[in-house]
Amino acid sequence: MQSDEGPPLPPIGLWIEPVLPPDWPQDGMGPLAVITSQIPAADTVPQGTWIAIRPSRACHHGLLQRLLRKPAYAHLALRCTALLARGYEHVGAGMDGQGQEVAWGRSPELSRS
């Protein structure tokens, strides 16, 4: 299922929902290493595999905590940068069927020798 906003979602082979620490900045621009450590290196997944990264893992805290604090999320620019840092190509972004902004990238189809 795809939203009409943004480019079409490529056929995703792997979804990543990053786990963010409790002290993650509200602006979404936390340490890049937190995100990159949760993404497999592009050369460890099958060639041509599309992966997508959601803003964060769904929050399961209590109702009061959810009402008082906006859920933490990883900024789109941070997620795209993490994909590039891990060796993915054709990095882009768009909306998934649930209306979440996702970053995506593809592992290289040809090995670079």
Biopython code that builds the backbone (N, CA, C, O; Angstrom):
import numpy as np
from Bio.PDB.StructureBuilder import StructureBuilder

atoms = [
    (1, "MET", "N", (0.846, -1.173, 0.000)),
    (1, "MET", "CA", (0.000, 0.000, 0.000)),
    (1, "MET", "C", (0.895, 1.241, 0.000)),
    (1, "MET", "O", (1.884, 1.278, 0.733)),
    (2, "GLN", "N", (0.578, 2.236, -0.789)),
    (2, "GLN", "CA", (1.432, 3.406, -0.959)),
    (2, "GLN", "C", (0.594, 4.680, -0.886)),
    (2, "GLN", "O", (-0.518, 4.735, -1.411)),
    (3, "SER", "N", (1.131, 5.678, -0.243)),
    (3, "SER", "CA", (0.513, 6.996, -0.180)),
    (3, "SER", "C", (0.731, 7.718, -1.498)),
    (3, "SER", "O", (1.652, 7.384, -2.243)),
    (4, "ASP", "N", (-0.107, 8.706, -1.791)),
    (4, "ASP", "CA", (0.054, 9.502, -2.999)),
    (4, "ASP", "C", (1.108, 10.580, -2.845)),
    (4, "ASP", "O", (1.413, 11.276, -3.813)),
    (5, "GLU", "N", (1.681, 10.742, -1.645)),
    (5, "GLU", "CA", (2.681, 11.769, -1.403)),
    (5, "GLU", "C", (4.082, 11.202, -1.591)),
    (5, "GLU", "O", (4.406, 10.153, -1.035)),
    (6, "GLY", "N", (4.905, 11.882, -2.363)),
    (6, "GLY", "CA", (6.285, 11.463, -2.551)),
    (6, "GLY", "C", (6.418, 10.392, -3.609)),
    (6, "GLY", "O", (5.425, 9.928, -4.170)),
    (7, "PRO", "N", (7.665, 9.997, -3.882)),
    (7, "PRO", "CA", (7.909, 8.976, -4.892)),
    (7, "PRO", "C", (7.378, 7.623, -4.440)),
    (7, "PRO", "O", (7.191, 7.391, -3.246)),
    (8, "PRO", "N", (7.133, 6.723, -5.404)),
    (8, "PRO", "CA", (6.622, 5.402, -5.017)),
    (8, "PRO", "C", (7.652, 4.625, -4.209)),
    (8, "PRO", "O", (8.858, 4.740, -4.424)),
    (9, "LEU", "N", (7.153, 3.849, -3.294)),
    (9, "LEU", "CA", (7.998, 3.026, -2.441)),
    (9, "LEU", "C", (8.546, 1.862, -3.278)),
    (9, "LEU", "O", (7.770, 1.121, -3.881)),
    (10, "PRO", "N", (9.880, 1.694, -3.319)),
    (10, "PRO", "CA", (10.425, 0.553, -4.057)),
    (10, "PRO", "C", (10.057, -0.755, -3.346)),
    (10, "PRO", "O", (9.590, -0.721, -2.208)),
    (11, "PRO", "N", (10.259, -1.900, -3.995)),
    (11, "PRO", "CA", (9.944, -3.185, -3.337)),
    (11, "PRO", "C", (10.941, -3.467, -2.216)),
    (11, "PRO", "O", (12.070, -3.887, -2.470)),
    (12, "ILE", "N", (10.522, -3.238, -0.996)),
    (12, "ILE", "CA", (11.411, -3.320, 0.167)),
    (12, "ILE", "C", (11.616, -4.772, 0.585)),
    (12, "ILE", "O", (10.657, -5.519, 0.778)),
    (13, "GLY", "N", (12.884, -5.157, 0.722)),
    (13, "GLY", "CA", (13.230, -6.495, 1.167)),
    (13, "GLY", "C", (13.529, -6.573, 2.655)),
    (13, "GLY", "O", (13.465, -7.650, 3.248)),
    (14, "LEU", "N", (13.857, -5.427, 3.264)),
    (14, "LEU", "CA", (14.200, -5.400, 4.677)),
    (14, "LEU", "C", (13.744, -4.072, 5.275)),
    (14, "LEU", "O", (14.094, -3.004, 4.772)),
    (15, "TRP", "N", (12.960, -4.147, 6.351)),
    (15, "TRP", "CA", (12.506, -2.960, 7.077)),
    (15, "TRP", "C", (13.308, -2.831, 8.363)),
    (15, "TRP", "O", (13.532, -3.814, 9.070)),
    (16, "ILE", "N", (13.738, -1.604, 8.661)),
    (16, "ILE", "CA", (14.460, -1.311, 9.902)),
    (16, "ILE", "C", (13.618, -0.318, 10.706)),
    (16, "ILE", "O", (13.174, 0.705, 10.184)),
    (17, "GLU", "N", (13.408, -0.636, 11.976)),
    (17, "GLU", "CA", (12.750, 0.282, 12.905)),
    (17, "GLU", "C", (13.760, 0.571, 14.004)),
    (17, "GLU", "O", (13.891, -0.217, 14.941)),
    (18, "PRO", "N", (14.478, 1.689, 13.906)),
    (18, "PRO", "CA", (15.555, 1.938, 14.869)),
    (18, "PRO", "C", (15.064, 2.068, 16.311)),
    (18, "PRO", "O", (14.017, 2.649, 16.593)),
    (19, "VAL", "N", (15.853, 1.513, 17.186)),
    (19, "VAL", "CA", (15.606, 1.653, 18.628)),
    (19, "VAL", "C", (16.423, 2.856, 19.084)),
    (19, "VAL", "O", (17.642, 2.891, 18.917)),
    (20, "LEU", "N", (15.743, 3.832, 19.658)),
    (20, "LEU", "CA", (16.404, 5.068, 20.071)),
    (20, "LEU", "C", (16.495, 5.129, 21.591)),
    (20, "LEU", "O", (15.568, 4.718, 22.289)),
    (21, "PRO", "N", (17.618, 5.645, 22.108)),
    (21, "PRO", "CA", (17.770, 5.742, 23.564)),
    (21, "PRO", "C", (16.801, 6.772, 24.154)),
    (21, "PRO", "O", (16.319, 7.650, 23.439)),
    (22, "PRO", "N", (16.516, 6.668, 25.446)),
    (22, "PRO", "CA", (15.570, 7.584, 26.090)),
    (22, "PRO", "C", (15.972, 9.056, 25.995)),
    (22, "PRO", "O", (15.106, 9.930, 26.014)),
    (23, "ASP", "N", (17.268, 9.340, 25.893)),
    (23, "ASP", "CA", (17.714, 10.733, 25.842)),
    (23, "ASP", "C", (17.870, 11.250, 24.398)),
    (23, "ASP", "O", (18.543, 12.256, 24.175)),
    (24, "TRP", "N", (17.261, 10.576, 23.434)),
    (24, "TRP", "CA", (17.351, 11.000, 22.036)),
    (24, "TRP", "C", (16.780, 12.410, 21.885)),
    (24, "TRP", "O", (15.711, 12.694, 22.426)),
    (25, "PRO", "N", (17.470, 13.304, 21.159)),
    (25, "PRO", "CA", (16.997, 14.691, 21.010)),
    (25, "PRO", "C", (15.623, 14.778, 20.338)),
    (25, "PRO", "O", (15.323, 14.016, 19.419)),
    (26, "GLN", "N", (14.815, 15.695, 20.797)),
    (26, "GLN", "CA", (13.478, 15.880, 20.251)),
    (26, "GLN", "C", (13.483, 16.308, 18.781)),
    (26, "GLN", "O", (12.507, 16.073, 18.069)),
    (27, "ASP", "N", (14.576, 16.934, 18.317)),
    (27, "ASP", "CA", (14.637, 17.347, 16.914)),
    (27, "ASP", "C", (14.994, 16.197, 15.972)),
    (27, "ASP", "O", (15.018, 16.376, 14.755)),
    (28, "GLY", "N", (15.272, 15.010, 16.536)),
    (28, "GLY", "CA", (15.558, 13.837, 15.733)),
    (28, "GLY", "C", (16.990, 13.712, 15.256)),
    (28, "GLY", "O", (17.329, 12.741, 14.579)),
    (29, "MET", "N", (17.846, 14.678, 15.596)),
    (29, "MET", "CA", (19.227, 14.699, 15.108)),
    (29, "MET", "C", (20.204, 14.202, 16.166)),
    (29, "MET", "O", (21.061, 14.949, 16.636)),
    (30, "GLY", "N", (20.065, 12.951, 16.528)),
    (30, "GLY", "CA", (20.978, 12.335, 17.486)),
    (30, "GLY", "C", (22.232, 11.828, 16.790)),
    (30, "GLY", "O", (22.442, 12.112, 15.611)),
    (31, "PRO", "N", (23.066, 11.083, 17.504)),
    (31, "PRO", "CA", (24.316, 10.574, 16.943)),
    (31, "PRO", "C", (24.073, 9.596, 15.783)),
    (31, "PRO", "O", (23.273, 8.666, 15.888)),
    (32, "LEU", "N", (24.775, 9.831, 14.696)),
    (32, "LEU", "CA", (24.659, 8.984, 13.510)),
    (32, "LEU", "C", (24.975, 7.527, 13.842)),
    (32, "LEU", "O", (24.341, 6.616, 13.309)),
    (33, "ALA", "N", (25.946, 7.306, 14.714)),
    (33, "ALA", "CA", (26.369, 5.943, 15.056)),
    (33, "ALA", "C", (25.228, 5.102, 15.632)),
    (33, "ALA", "O", (25.214, 3.885, 15.450)),
    (34, "VAL", "N", (24.284, 5.720, 16.314)),
    (34, "VAL", "CA", (23.153, 4.972, 16.872)),
    (34, "VAL", "C", (22.338, 4.345, 15.732)),
    (34, "VAL", "O", (21.870, 3.213, 15.847)),
    (35, "ILE", "N", (22.176, 5.076, 14.655)),
    (35, "ILE", "CA", (21.397, 4.563, 13.518)),
    (35, "ILE", "C", (22.225, 3.596, 12.680)),
    (35, "ILE", "O", (21.750, 2.513, 12.339)),
    (36, "THR", "N", (23.459, 3.973, 12.344)),
    (36, "THR", "CA", (24.270, 3.103, 11.482)),
    (36, "THR", "C", (24.518, 1.741, 12.130)),
    (36, "THR", "O", (24.626, 0.736, 11.428)),
    (37, "SER", "N", (24.609, 1.697, 13.448)),
    (37, "SER", "CA", (24.853, 0.418, 14.120)),
    (37, "SER", "C", (23.670, -0.545, 13.980)),
    (37, "SER", "O", (23.815, -1.739, 14.246)),
    (38, "GLN", "N", (22.528, -0.052, 13.575)),
    (38, "GLN", "CA", (21.338, -0.889, 13.439)),
    (38, "GLN", "C", (21.036, -1.258, 11.986)),
    (38, "GLN", "O", (20.034, -1.913, 11.704)),
    (39, "ILE", "N", (21.901, -0.838, 11.075)),
    (39, "ILE", "CA", (21.714, -1.110, 9.645)),
    (39, "ILE", "C", (22.811, -2.062, 9.192)),
    (39, "ILE", "O", (23.989, -1.805, 9.440)),
    (40, "PRO", "N", (22.442, -3.165, 8.528)),
    (40, "PRO", "CA", (23.502, -4.050, 8.029)),
    (40, "PRO", "C", (24.290, -3.361, 6.918)),
    (40, "PRO", "O", (23.733, -2.579, 6.148)),
    (41, "ALA", "N", (25.578, -3.651, 6.839)),
    (41, "ALA", "CA", (26.392, -3.110, 5.748)),
    (41, "ALA", "C", (25.824, -3.608, 4.424)),
    (41, "ALA", "O", (25.344, -4.738, 4.331)),
    (42, "ALA", "N", (25.882, -2.763, 3.408)),
    (42, "ALA", "CA", (25.295, -3.100, 2.109)),
    (42, "ALA", "C", (25.890, -4.365, 1.514)),
    (42, "ALA", "O", (25.202, -5.092, 0.798)),
    (43, "ASP", "N", (27.155, -4.639, 1.797)),
    (43, "ASP", "CA", (27.777, -5.835, 1.226)),
    (43, "ASP", "C", (27.459, -7.115, 1.997)),
    (43, "ASP", "O", (27.967, -8.184, 1.658)),
    (44, "THR", "N", (26.620, -7.013, 3.035)),
    (44, "THR", "CA", (26.221, -8.205, 3.796)),
    (44, "THR", "C", (24.801, -8.653, 3.481)),
    (44, "THR", "O", (24.351, -9.676, 3.997)),
    (45, "VAL", "N", (24.094, -7.911, 2.648)),
    (45, "VAL", "CA", (22.746, -8.295, 2.219)),
    (45, "VAL", "C", (22.813, -8.660, 0.733)),
    (45, "VAL", "O", (23.737, -8.235, 0.040)),
    (46, "PRO", "N", (21.854, -9.436, 0.238)),
    (46, "PRO", "CA", (21.894, -9.807, -1.172)),
    (46, "PRO", "C", (21.941, -8.571, -2.085)),
    (46, "PRO", "O", (21.327, -7.545, -1.793)),
    (47, "GLN", "N", (22.676, -8.692, -3.186)),
    (47, "GLN", "CA", (22.813, -7.592, -4.140)),
    (47, "GLN", "C", (21.433, -7.150, -4.627)),
    (47, "GLN", "O", (20.563, -7.974, -4.908)),
    (48, "GLY", "N", (21.255, -5.838, -4.720)),
    (48, "GLY", "CA", (20.004, -5.270, -5.224)),
    (48, "GLY", "C", (18.857, -5.252, -4.236)),
    (48, "GLY", "O", (17.717, -4.991, -4.620)),
    (49, "THR", "N", (19.136, -5.527, -2.966)),
    (49, "THR", "CA", (18.080, -5.522, -1.944)),
    (49, "THR", "C", (17.763, -4.096, -1.518)),
    (49, "THR", "O", (18.664, -3.331, -1.174)),
    (50, "TRP", "N", (16.497, -3.743, -1.541)),
    (50, "TRP", "CA", (16.040, -2.441, -1.040)),
    (50, "TRP", "C", (15.764, -2.576, 0.444)),
    (50, "TRP", "O", (15.098, -3.519, 0.872)),
    (51, "ILE", "N", (16.274, -1.632, 1.239)),
    (51, "ILE", "CA", (15.920, -1.587, 2.652)),
    (51, "ILE", "C", (15.299, -0.222, 2.942)),
    (51, "ILE", "O", (15.597, 0.772, 2.280)),
    (52, "ALA", "N", (14.439, -0.205, 3.935)),
    (52, "ALA", "CA", (13.778, 1.032, 4.337)),
    (52, "ALA", "C", (13.913, 1.202, 5.837)),
    (52, "ALA", "O", (13.912, 0.229, 6.590)),
    (53, "ILE", "N", (14.031, 2.455, 6.262)),
    (53, "ILE", "CA", (14.167, 2.767, 7.685)),
    (53, "ILE", "C", (13.019, 3.676, 8.105)),
    (53, "ILE", "O", (12.848, 4.773, 7.574)),
    (54, "ARG", "N", (12.251, 3.205, 9.053)),
    (54, "ARG", "CA", (11.158, 4.007, 9.621)),
    (54, "ARG", "C", (11.765, 5.030, 10.597)),
    (54, "ARG", "O", (12.940, 4.919, 10.947)),
    (55, "PRO", "N", (10.982, 6.019, 11.037)),
    (55, "PRO", "CA", (11.510, 7.025, 11.973)),
    (55, "PRO", "C", (11.943, 6.447, 13.321)),
    (55, "PRO", "O", (12.905, 6.929, 13.918)),
    (56, "SER", "N", (11.241, 5.416, 13.805)),
    (56, "SER", "CA", (11.590, 4.778, 15.081)),
    (56, "SER", "C", (10.724, 3.548, 15.263)),
    (56, "SER", "O", (9.778, 3.303, 14.515)),
    (57, "ARG", "N", (11.080, 2.788, 16.276)),
    (57, "ARG", "CA", (10.243, 1.646, 16.642)),
    (57, "ARG", "C", (9.012, 2.175, 17.360)),
    (57, "ARG", "O", (9.091, 3.176, 18.072)),
    (58, "ALA", "N", (7.888, 1.519, 17.182)),
    (58, "ALA", "CA", (6.653, 1.939, 17.836)),
    (58, "ALA", "C", (6.846, 1.998, 19.347)),
    (58, "ALA", "O", (7.455, 1.110, 19.944)),
    (59, "CYS", "N", (6.327, 3.037, 19.942)),
    (59, "CYS", "CA", (6.456, 3.260, 21.380)),
    (59, "CYS", "C", (5.400, 2.455, 22.140)),
    (59, "CYS", "O", (4.228, 2.455, 21.764)),
    (60, "HIS", "N", (5.814, 1.772, 23.205)),
    (60, "HIS", "CA", (4.886, 0.984, 24.019)),
    (60, "HIS", "C", (4.862, 1.473, 25.462)),
    (60, "HIS", "O", (4.595, 0.692, 26.375)),
    (61, "HIS", "N", (5.139, 2.761, 25.675)),
    (61, "HIS", "CA", (5.123, 3.312, 27.032)),
    (61, "HIS", "C", (3.682, 3.530, 27.477)),
    (61, "HIS", "O", (2.745, 3.362, 26.697)),
    (62, "GLY", "N", (3.524, 3.901, 28.727)),
    (62, "GLY", "CA", (2.211, 4.160, 29.273)),
    (62, "GLY", "C", (1.545, 5.371, 28.634)),
    (62, "GLY", "O", (2.210, 6.214, 28.032)),
    (63, "LEU", "N", (0.242, 5.446, 28.770)),
    (63, "LEU", "CA", (-0.552, 6.516, 28.173)),
    (63, "LEU", "C", (-0.094, 7.895, 28.640)),
    (63, "LEU", "O", (0.050, 8.799, 27.818)),
    (64, "LEU", "N", (0.134, 8.076, 29.924)),
    (64, "LEU", "CA", (0.540, 9.377, 30.454)),
    (64, "LEU", "C", (1.878, 9.815, 29.846)),
    (64, "LEU", "O", (2.037, 10.977, 29.470)),
    (65, "GLN", "N", (2.830, 8.893, 29.750)),
    (65, "GLN", "CA", (4.139, 9.231, 29.187)),
    (65, "GLN", "C", (4.007, 9.626, 27.716)),
    (65, "GLN", "O", (4.682, 10.551, 27.264)),
    (66, "ARG", "N", (3.144, 8.936, 26.967)),
    (66, "ARG", "CA", (2.946, 9.275, 25.549)),
    (66, "ARG", "C", (2.295, 10.637, 25.390)),
    (66, "ARG", "O", (2.572, 11.353, 24.427)),
    (67, "LEU", "N", (1.425, 11.000, 26.335)),
    (67, "LEU", "CA", (0.750, 12.300, 26.250)),
    (67, "LEU", "C", (1.686, 13.451, 26.605)),
    (67, "LEU", "O", (1.566, 14.541, 26.046)),
    (68, "LEU", "N", (2.615, 13.217, 27.529)),
    (68, "LEU", "CA", (3.493, 14.277, 28.004)),
    (68, "LEU", "C", (4.717, 14.502, 27.131)),
    (68, "LEU", "O", (5.265, 15.604, 27.117)),
    (69, "ARG", "N", (5.153, 13.495, 26.412)),
    (69, "ARG", "CA", (6.379, 13.619, 25.623)),
    (69, "ARG", "C", (6.128, 13.114, 24.205)),
    (69, "ARG", "O", (5.585, 12.028, 24.002)),
    (70, "LYS", "N", (6.529, 13.916, 23.243)),
    (70, "LYS", "CA", (6.437, 13.507, 21.855)),
    (70, "LYS", "C", (7.376, 12.317, 21.636)),
    (70, "LYS", "O", (8.509, 12.338, 22.117)),
    (71, "PRO", "N", (6.928, 11.281, 20.920)),
    (71, "PRO", "CA", (7.797, 10.115, 20.718)),
    (71, "PRO", "C", (9.082, 10.492, 19.987)),
    (71, "PRO", "O", (9.077, 11.334, 19.089)),
    (72, "ALA", "N", (10.176, 9.859, 20.382)),
    (72, "ALA", "CA", (11.463, 10.100, 19.732)),
    (72, "ALA", "C", (11.434, 9.534, 18.317)),
    (72, "ALA", "O", (10.786, 8.523, 18.047)),
    (73, "TYR", "N", (12.148, 10.208, 17.423)),
    (73, "TYR", "CA", (12.249, 9.739, 16.047)),
    (73, "TYR", "C", (13.613, 10.130, 15.510)),
    (73, "TYR", "O", (14.222, 11.090, 15.984)),
    (74, "ALA", "N", (14.093, 9.387, 14.523)),
    (74, "ALA", "CA", (15.342, 9.726, 13.848)),
    (74, "ALA", "C", (14.994, 10.568, 12.624)),
    (74, "ALA", "O", (14.199, 10.149, 11.783)),
    (75, "HIS", "N", (15.582, 11.738, 12.526)),
    (75, "HIS", "CA", (15.322, 12.662, 11.420)),
    (75, "HIS", "C", (15.607, 11.984, 10.082)),
    (75, "HIS", "O", (16.515, 11.158, 9.982)),
    (76, "LEU", "N", (14.840, 12.328, 9.069)),
    (76, "LEU", "CA", (14.991, 11.738, 7.741)),
    (76, "LEU", "C", (16.405, 11.923, 7.194)),
    (76, "LEU", "O", (16.963, 10.991, 6.614)),
    (77, "ALA", "N", (16.992, 13.099, 7.367)),
    (77, "ALA", "CA", (18.353, 13.352, 6.874)),
    (77, "ALA", "C", (19.350, 12.413, 7.549)),
    (77, "ALA", "O", (20.295, 11.952, 6.911)),
    (78, "LEU", "N", (19.148, 12.131, 8.817)),
    (78, "LEU", "CA", (20.035, 11.231, 9.554)),
    (78, "LEU", "C", (19.908, 9.802, 9.023)),
    (78, "LEU", "O", (20.908, 9.103, 8.857)),
    (79, "ARG", "N", (18.672, 9.375, 8.757)),
    (79, "ARG", "CA", (18.458, 8.024, 8.241)),
    (79, "ARG", "C", (19.052, 7.863, 6.842)),
    (79, "ARG", "O", (19.649, 6.828, 6.546)),
    (80, "CYS", "N", (18.899, 8.861, 5.985)),
    (80, "CYS", "CA", (19.490, 8.802, 4.634)),
    (80, "CYS", "C", (21.016, 8.785, 4.712)),
    (80, "CYS", "O", (21.665, 8.034, 3.984)),
    (81, "THR", "N", (21.579, 9.595, 5.575)),
    (81, "THR", "CA", (23.030, 9.621, 5.752)),
    (81, "THR", "C", (23.538, 8.277, 6.257)),
    (81, "THR", "O", (24.592, 7.809, 5.826)),
    (82, "ALA", "N", (22.800, 7.657, 7.165)),
    (82, "ALA", "CA", (23.193, 6.349, 7.680)),
    (82, "ALA", "C", (23.215, 5.307, 6.566)),
    (82, "ALA", "O", (24.109, 4.461, 6.532)),
    (83, "LEU", "N", (22.256, 5.355, 5.665)),
    (83, "LEU", "CA", (22.251, 4.425, 4.531)),
    (83, "LEU", "C", (23.478, 4.633, 3.651)),
    (83, "LEU", "O", (24.117, 3.667, 3.235)),
    (84, "LEU", "N", (23.801, 5.873, 3.370)),
    (84, "LEU", "CA", (24.994, 6.161, 2.563)),
    (84, "LEU", "C", (26.254, 5.675, 3.278)),
    (84, "LEU", "O", (27.143, 5.097, 2.653)),
    (85, "ALA", "N", (26.327, 5.909, 4.570)),
    (85, "ALA", "CA", (27.499, 5.500, 5.347)),
    (85, "ALA", "C", (27.677, 3.983, 5.369)),
    (85, "ALA", "O", (28.801, 3.496, 5.486)),
    (86, "ARG", "N", (26.596, 3.243, 5.261)),
    (86, "ARG", "CA", (26.662, 1.780, 5.268)),
    (86, "ARG", "C", (26.805, 1.193, 3.862)),
    (86, "ARG", "O", (26.807, -0.028, 3.702)),
    (87, "GLY", "N", (26.925, 2.055, 2.833)),
    (87, "GLY", "CA", (27.226, 1.572, 1.486)),
    (87, "GLY", "C", (26.049, 1.404, 0.552)),
    (87, "GLY", "O", (26.203, 0.809, -0.515)),
    (88, "TYR", "N", (24.879, 1.905, 0.909)),
    (88, "TYR", "CA", (23.712, 1.771, 0.039)),
    (88, "TYR", "C", (23.724, 2.853, -1.036)),
    (88, "TYR", "O", (24.318, 3.917, -0.857)),
    (89, "GLU", "N", (23.069, 2.572, -2.134)),
    (89, "GLU", "CA", (22.972, 3.519, -3.239)),
    (89, "GLU", "C", (21.496, 3.781, -3.551)),
    (89, "GLU", "O", (20.605, 3.148, -2.984)),
    (90, "HIS", "N", (21.264, 4.703, -4.441)),
    (90, "HIS", "CA", (19.895, 5.089, -4.818)),
    (90, "HIS", "C", (19.071, 5.433, -3.581)),
    (90, "HIS", "O", (17.911, 5.036, -3.465)),
    (91, "VAL", "N", (19.675, 6.165, -2.670)),
    (91, "VAL", "CA", (19.009, 6.546, -1.423)),
    (91, "VAL", "C", (17.932, 7.577, -1.728)),
    (91, "VAL", "O", (18.157, 8.526, -2.480)),
    (92, "GLY", "N", (16.778, 7.382, -1.145)),
    (92, "GLY", "CA", (15.656, 8.294, -1.340)),
    (92, "GLY", "C", (14.726, 8.235, -0.151)),
    (92, "GLY", "O", (15.041, 7.624, 0.870)),
    (93, "ALA", "N", (13.584, 8.872, -0.289)),
    (93, "ALA", "CA", (12.609, 8.893, 0.799)),
    (93, "ALA", "C", (11.214, 9.113, 0.242)),
    (93, "ALA", "O", (11.044, 9.636, -0.859)),
    (94, "GLY", "N", (10.233, 8.709, 1.009)),
    (94, "GLY", "CA", (8.836, 8.883, 0.647)),
    (94, "GLY", "C", (7.968, 8.420, 1.804)),
    (94, "GLY", "O", (8.444, 8.202, 2.918)),
    (95, "MET", "N", (6.689, 8.277, 1.513)),
    (95, "MET", "CA", (5.734, 7.877, 2.539)),
    (95, "MET", "C", (5.335, 6.422, 2.334)),
    (95, "MET", "O", (5.157, 5.962, 1.207)),
    (96, "ASP", "N", (5.198, 5.701, 3.460)),
    (96, "ASP", "CA", (4.705, 4.333, 3.364)),
    (96, "ASP", "C", (3.183, 4.340, 3.453)),
    (96, "ASP", "O", (2.569, 5.403, 3.547)),
    (97, "GLY", "N", (2.588, 3.184, 3.424)),
    (97, "GLY", "CA", (1.132, 3.065, 3.462)),
    (97, "GLY", "C", (0.492, 3.545, 4.747)),
    (97, "GLY", "O", (-0.707, 3.825, 4.767)),
    (98, "GLN", "N", (1.268, 3.648, 5.834)),
    (98, "GLN", "CA", (0.742, 4.133, 7.116)),
    (98, "GLN", "C", (0.964, 5.633, 7.299)),
    (98, "GLN", "O", (0.664, 6.184, 8.358)),
    (99, "GLY", "N", (1.487, 6.289, 6.268)),
    (99, "GLY", "CA", (1.718, 7.728, 6.345)),
    (99, "GLY", "C", (3.004, 8.109, 7.049)),
    (99, "GLY", "O", (3.180, 9.271, 7.415)),
    (100, "GLN", "N", (3.920, 7.150, 7.251)),
    (100, "GLN", "CA", (5.207, 7.451, 7.868)),
    (100, "GLN", "C", (6.231, 7.763, 6.780)),
    (100, "GLN", "O", (6.256, 7.129, 5.726)),
    (101, "GLU", "N", (7.067, 8.747, 7.060)),
    (101, "GLU", "CA", (8.148, 9.091, 6.152)),
    (101, "GLU", "C", (9.278, 8.082, 6.332)),
    (101, "GLU", "O", (9.818, 7.935, 7.429)),
    (102, "VAL", "N", (9.633, 7.390, 5.252)),
    (102, "VAL", "CA", (10.690, 6.384, 5.338)),
    (102, "VAL", "C", (11.845, 6.757, 4.414)),
    (102, "VAL", "O", (11.660, 7.379, 3.368)),
    (103, "ALA", "N", (13.038, 6.357, 4.834)),
    (103, "ALA", "CA", (14.235, 6.492, 3.997)),
    (103, "ALA", "C", (14.509, 5.120, 3.415)),
    (103, "ALA", "O", (14.280, 4.108, 4.078)),
    (104, "TRP", "N", (15.001, 5.072, 2.175)),
    (104, "TRP", "CA", (15.325, 3.790, 1.585)),
    (104, "TRP", "C", (16.602, 3.863, 0.783)),
    (104, "TRP", "O", (17.049, 4.939, 0.386)),
    (105, "GLY", "N", (17.172, 2.716, 0.555)),
    (105, "GLY", "CA", (18.373, 2.597, -0.260)),
    (105, "GLY", "C", (18.490, 1.168, -0.753)),
    (105, "GLY", "O", (17.835, 0.263, -0.236)),
    (106, "ARG", "N", (19.331, 0.975, -1.758)),
    (106, "ARG", "CA", (19.502, -0.349, -2.359)),
    (106, "ARG", "C", (20.955, -0.782, -2.238)),
    (106, "ARG", "O", (21.869, 0.015, -2.446)),
    (107, "SER", "N", (21.158, -2.038, -1.905)),
    (107, "SER", "CA", (22.525, -2.564, -1.897)),
    (107, "SER", "C", (22.985, -2.641, -3.356)),
    (107, "SER", "O", (22.186, -2.946, -4.241)),
    (108, "PRO", "N", (24.265, -2.365, -3.609)),
    (108, "PRO", "CA", (24.758, -2.380, -4.991)),
    (108, "PRO", "C", (24.501, -3.722, -5.666)),
    (108, "PRO", "O", (24.629, -4.778, -5.046)),
    (109, "GLU", "N", (24.136, -3.666, -6.949)),
    (109, "GLU", "CA", (23.870, -4.889, -7.692)),
    (109, "GLU", "C", (25.153, -5.537, -8.207)),
    (109, "GLU", "O", (25.207, -6.756, -8.371)),
    (110, "LEU", "N", (26.171, -4.744, -8.459)),
    (110, "LEU", "CA", (27.437, -5.271, -8.938)),
    (110, "LEU", "C", (28.501, -4.993, -7.898)),
    (110, "LEU", "O", (28.540, -3.920, -7.296)),
    (111, "SER", "N", (29.371, -5.982, -7.694)),
    (111, "SER", "CA", (30.447, -5.736, -6.745)),
    (111, "SER", "C", (31.452, -4.757, -7.357)),
    (111, "SER", "O", (31.709, -4.787, -8.560)),
    (112, "ARG", "N", (32.004, -3.906, -6.528)),
    (112, "ARG", "CA", (32.959, -2.892, -6.977)),
    (112, "ARG", "C", (34.367, -3.423, -6.743)),
    (112, "ARG", "O", (34.829, -3.491, -5.604)),
    (113, "SER", "N", (35.049, -3.799, -7.823)),
    (113, "SER", "CA", (36.398, -4.320, -7.658)),
    (113, "SER", "C", (37.405, -3.479, -8.365)),
    (113, "SER", "O", (38.598, -3.781, -8.326)),
]
sb = StructureBuilder()
sb.init_structure("model")
sb.init_model(0)
sb.init_chain("A")
sb.init_seg("    ")
for serial, (resi, resn, name, xyz) in enumerate(atoms, 1):
    if name == "N":
        sb.init_residue(resn, " ", resi, " ")
    sb.init_atom(name, np.array(xyz, "f"), 0.0, 1.0, " ", f" {name:<3s}", serial, name[0])
structure = sb.get_structure()
